[in-house]
């Protein structure tokens, strides 16, 4: 006779799991606000723009620390694998095949790297442009302007991607980045 204790005909319940810890979520939203403030303050509120630029550099350093010594989903340990998977992942998105990832999917990982690099270039060239050595140097100013524009383009693509994936997977990714918990469906 078979033991059926604990076995049910009901499908397993959906659940939520902790994915993004508080330091990562605070970093994400602080960076979002900082980028928004930085975008609207150059030449109008230069001192605020400069302060926010330095804050962005600090936030990038903090993210690097989290990337190596943070919680499971903050670490960079899967970046290489996910970046190699990104072209195939994006190709499959055309047919609505998304797969399920607890942390960042390959497209999200690619966006993370692109944003971190563009932000670093923008913030570093911005900081250089107010030094005695590089003040008024055309290529520093142009690089800062182009990198800043690239950041905004990437932010818009990031938002479109998050909203699109939320609709495609029927999962509120914005709420997940606020609460730190992601909905996991146990149904096939």
C-alpha positions as a printed NumPy array, in Angstrom:
array([[  0.   ,   0.   ,   0.   ],
       [  1.298,   3.42 ,  -0.983],
       [  1.81 ,   6.178,   1.624],
       [ -0.17 ,   9.231,   0.511],
       [  0.333,  11.435,   3.552],
       [  1.066,  14.985,   2.456],
       [  0.077,  14.227,  -1.149],
       [ -2.741,  16.274,  -2.602],
       [ -4.614,  16.36 ,  -5.864],
       [ -4.467,  20.158,  -5.717],
       [ -1.768,  21.875,  -7.778],
       [  1.077,  23.359,  -5.739],
       [  0.429,  26.879,  -4.513],
       [  2.129,  29.892,  -6.001],
       [  4.537,  31.654,  -3.689],
       [  6.874,  34.583,  -3.44 ],
       [ 10.548,  34.388,  -2.658],
       [ 13.056,  36.982,  -1.517],
       [ 15.261,  37.937,  -4.451],
       [ 16.601,  41.458,  -4.135],
       [ 17.788,  42.493,  -0.693],
       [ 17.287,  45.951,   0.803],
       [ 20.77 ,  47.322,  -0.038],
       [ 20.332,  46.428,  -3.721],
       [ 16.83 ,  47.896,  -3.878],
       [ 17.923,  51.104,  -2.149],
       [ 20.858,  51.324,  -4.567],
       [ 18.552,  50.844,  -7.564],
       [ 16.081,  53.55 ,  -6.557],
       [ 18.794,  55.974,  -5.359],
       [ 20.517,  55.56 ,  -8.716],
       [ 17.246,  56.097, -10.598],
       [ 16.561,  59.339,  -8.717],
       [ 20.17 ,  60.492,  -9.097],
       [ 20.164,  59.907, -12.86 ],
       [ 16.869,  61.757, -13.199],
       [ 18.18 ,  64.731, -11.192],
       [ 21.459,  64.725, -13.125],
       [ 19.62 ,  64.723, -16.442],
       [ 17.582,  67.828, -15.62 ],
       [ 20.205,  69.941, -13.821],
       [ 23.189,  70.62 , -16.132],
       [ 23.824,  74.31 , -16.901],
       [ 20.781,  75.234, -14.782],
       [ 21.848,  73.969, -11.362],
       [ 25.515,  73.109, -11.862],
       [ 26.344,  72.578,  -8.196],
       [ 23.442,  70.139,  -7.732],
       [ 24.42 ,  68.414, -10.979],
       [ 27.983,  68.012,  -9.718],
       [ 26.876,  66.68 ,  -6.306],
       [ 24.566,  64.151,  -7.936],
       [ 27.37 ,  63.121, -10.301],
       [ 29.647,  62.382,  -7.36 ],
       [ 26.784,  60.514,  -5.69 ],
       [ 26.465,  58.38 ,  -8.83 ],
       [ 30.177,  57.551,  -8.652],
       [ 29.672,  56.508,  -5.019],
       [ 26.652,  54.412,  -5.979],
       [ 28.645,  52.695,  -8.735],
       [ 31.414,  51.825,  -6.278],
       [ 28.777,  50.495,  -3.857],
       [ 27.301,  48.339,  -6.663],
       [ 30.731,  46.896,  -7.433],
       [ 31.071,  45.965,  -3.764],
       [ 27.635,  44.306,  -3.837],
       [ 28.62 ,  42.553,  -7.064],
       [ 31.456,  40.74 ,  -5.347],
       [ 30.375,  40.513,  -1.708],
       [ 26.611,  41.062,  -1.718],
       [ 23.732,  38.641,  -1.4  ],
       [ 23.111,  35.828,  -3.879],
       [ 21.179,  37.82 ,  -6.491],
       [ 23.394,  40.911,  -6.105],
       [ 26.598,  39.145,  -7.065],
       [ 28.123,  39.163, -10.546],
       [ 28.875,  35.427, -10.558],
       [ 26.484,  34.594, -13.445],
       [ 27.252,  37.582, -15.663],
       [ 29.41 ,  35.719, -18.188],
       [ 26.893,  32.919, -18.613],
       [ 23.946,  35.312, -18.958],
       [ 25.777,  37.599, -21.4  ],
       [ 26.602,  34.624, -23.633],
       [ 22.947,  33.559, -23.462],
       [ 21.6  ,  37.049, -24.275],
       [ 21.541,  36.811, -28.11 ],
       [ 19.686,  33.465, -28.027],
       [ 17.363,  34.797, -25.306],
       [ 16.517,  37.923, -27.326],
       [ 16.004,  35.81 , -30.447],
       [ 13.506,  33.613, -28.566],
       [ 11.641,  36.659, -27.239],
       [ 10.319,  37.19 , -30.776],
       [  8.23 ,  34.063, -30.266],
       [  7.283,  34.914, -26.681],
       [  9.673,  32.368, -25.166],
       [ 11.046,  33.975, -22.029],
       [ 12.096,  31.223, -19.691],
       [ 11.887,  31.876, -15.977],
       [ 14.702,  33.46 , -14.047],
       [ 14.636,  34.236, -10.366],
       [ 17.238,  37.009, -10.657],
       [ 18.057,  38.921, -13.828],
       [ 17.361,  37.253, -17.155],
       [ 20.037,  37.49 , -19.899],
       [ 18.514,  40.683, -21.337],
       [ 18.427,  42.254, -17.869],
       [ 22.039,  41.267, -17.279],
       [ 23.054,  42.871, -20.58 ],
       [ 21.188,  46.033, -19.604],
       [ 22.866,  46.067, -16.19 ],
       [ 26.329,  45.949, -17.763],
       [ 25.484,  48.53 , -20.439],
       [ 24.059,  50.919, -17.851],
       [ 26.936,  50.492, -15.413],
       [ 29.497,  51.167, -18.164],
       [ 27.614,  54.162, -19.596],
       [ 27.07 ,  55.601, -16.114],
       [ 30.735,  55.131, -15.224],
       [ 31.89 ,  56.881, -18.411],
       [ 29.386,  59.707, -17.917],
       [ 30.184,  60.23 , -14.238],
       [ 33.964,  59.97 , -14.6  ],
       [ 34.151,  62.324, -17.59 ],
       [ 31.8  ,  64.696, -15.786],
       [ 34.1  ,  64.705, -12.758],
       [ 37.143,  65.191, -15.005],
       [ 35.532,  68.113, -16.805],
       [ 35.579,  70.252, -13.643],
       [ 39.268,  69.642, -12.91 ],
       [ 41.97 ,  72.135, -13.835],
       [ 43.63 ,  69.666, -16.212],
       [ 40.527,  68.698, -18.208],
       [ 38.293,  71.768, -17.92 ],
       [ 37.18 ,  72.794, -21.426],
       [ 38.834,  69.821, -23.135],
       [ 36.531,  69.073, -26.03 ],
       [ 36.781,  65.269, -26.068],
       [ 36.045,  65.023, -22.335],
       [ 32.985,  67.246, -22.709],
       [ 31.787,  65.398, -25.82 ],
       [ 32.312,  61.994, -24.204],
       [ 30.383,  63.16 , -21.149],
       [ 27.515,  64.428, -23.325],
       [ 27.345,  61.276, -25.487],
       [ 27.603,  58.924, -22.502],
       [ 24.889,  60.874, -20.671],
       [ 22.614,  60.64 , -23.714],
       [ 23.366,  56.91 , -23.917],
       [ 22.374,  56.523, -20.254],
       [ 18.977,  58.083, -20.936],
       [ 18.414,  55.892, -24.005],
       [ 19.35 ,  52.815, -21.95 ],
       [ 17.066,  53.893, -19.091],
       [ 14.138,  54.208, -21.511],
       [ 14.947,  50.77 , -22.987],
       [ 15.231,  49.382, -19.444],
       [ 11.785,  50.693, -18.503],
       [ 10.242,  49.406, -21.75 ],
       [ 11.901,  46.018, -21.165],
       [ 10.669,  45.767, -17.571],
       [  7.109,  46.7  , -18.534],
       [  7.21 ,  44.349, -21.529],
       [  8.532,  41.416, -19.509],
       [  6.011,  42.112, -16.756],
       [  3.195,  41.841, -19.291],
       [  4.694,  38.886, -21.158],
       [  5.332,  36.858, -17.997],
       [  2.322,  38.19 , -16.053],
       [  4.652,  39.197, -13.243],
       [  4.941,  42.629, -11.625],
       [  8.69 ,  43.249, -11.822],
       [  8.366,  46.834, -10.582],
       [  6.69 ,  45.641,  -7.393],
       [  9.425,  43.001,  -7.061],
       [ 12.092,  45.727,  -7.128],
       [ 10.161,  47.638,  -4.45 ],
       [  9.385,  44.734,  -2.124],
       [ 12.365,  42.519,  -2.952],
       [ 10.069,  39.543,  -3.438],
       [  9.311,  37.878,  -6.739],
       [  6.228,  35.845,  -7.529],
       [  7.057,  32.26 ,  -8.46 ],
       [  4.413,  30.14 , -10.122],
       [  4.592,  26.416,  -9.456],
       [  2.274,  25.668, -12.304],
       [  3.699,  24.499, -15.646]])
